[in-house]
Amino acid sequence: MREKVVMITGASSGIGWAAAQKMAEQGAQLILCGRREDRLKELQSQLDTPSHILVFDVGDKQAVFEKVNSLPDAFSSVDVLINNAGNAHGLSPVHEADIEDWDAMIDSNVKGLMYVTKAVLPPMVQKKQGHILNIGSIAAKEVYPNGSVYCSSKYAVDAFTKGLRIDLNPMGIKVSAIHPGMVNTEFSQVRFKGDKNRADGVYKGLQPLVAEDVAHVICYMIQAPLHVNLADVLLLPNAQASTYVAHRKPS
C-alpha cells in the first residue's frame, strides 16, 4: 500500500514547513508548494521521504491549475491537501488601510485557497476519498480592531470550509479546519512590513504557540481513523483566552 500523498501550500516557512517535517516523519510523500524555490529546496533536502516541488503563487489562478496538472503520476492523486498559504498585511482601520494590502489578503487567503482546492479535488471525487484541511485563524471566530479585512478573509475560509464539507459529504471526503491563535512565525513580520520590533511586541509577556505545535495537531487530525473528522479545531496558547484576552507577565 502506497503512503499518503500530502500537498502543502505555503511550505516554505512557518506552519507549512513544520507540517511537512512532521508528515515526512510519518512516511508521507509530499508536494511542497510555495513561491520561494530556494526555501522549498532547502526543506526538501531535510526530508527522508519522496517529495516534489511546485513553485507558484496561490493567487495566480492560471498558475495554480497549470502546476497541479503538471504533477507526475506518482504525485498526481493527492490524498491530503493542507491549505496553509496565506498572509496578513497591515493593521489599520478601514479608512486608513492600503487597498493593495486588502487585495493581497483576499487573493491569497480566500481566492488562492479556493483555486488550489478546486484544482486538487477531481481525483478525490473520483476515488471518493481524501482530506482537505484548511488553516484558518482565531480571526475566523472573532473580529478585532483594525483587522476587518484580514478577519473577513478568515471568516470566508471558515464559511467555505463548512460549505465544502456539506458538498463533499456524500463522497466521504473529510473537510477540516484548524484555527490557531498566537503563533510565533514570520506572520507578524509580514503584517508589519518587516518591522521586527513591532512583530516581537505581539508576543511580549507570554508564551505563544510555535509552528511545531500547530503541525503536531495537524498530523493528529490527518491520522484520525477514517470515520473520525476533527472538523473544527481552535488552537490557542494557554496564555490566550480570545483575540482580546491574553495574560501577559510584566516585563
Secondary structure, DSSP 8 states (H G I E B T S, - for coil): ----EEEETTTTSHHHHHHHHHHHHTT-EEEEEES-HHHHHHHHHT-SS-EEEEE--TT-HHHHHHHHHT--GGGSS-SEEEE----------GGG--HHHHHHHIIIIIIIHHHHHHHHHHHHHHHT--EEEEE--GGGT---TT-HHHHHHHHHHHHHHHHHHHHHGGGT-EEEEEEE-SB-SSHHHHHTTT-HHHHHHTTTTS--B-HHHHHHHHHHHHHS-TT----EEEE--TTBSSSS-B-----
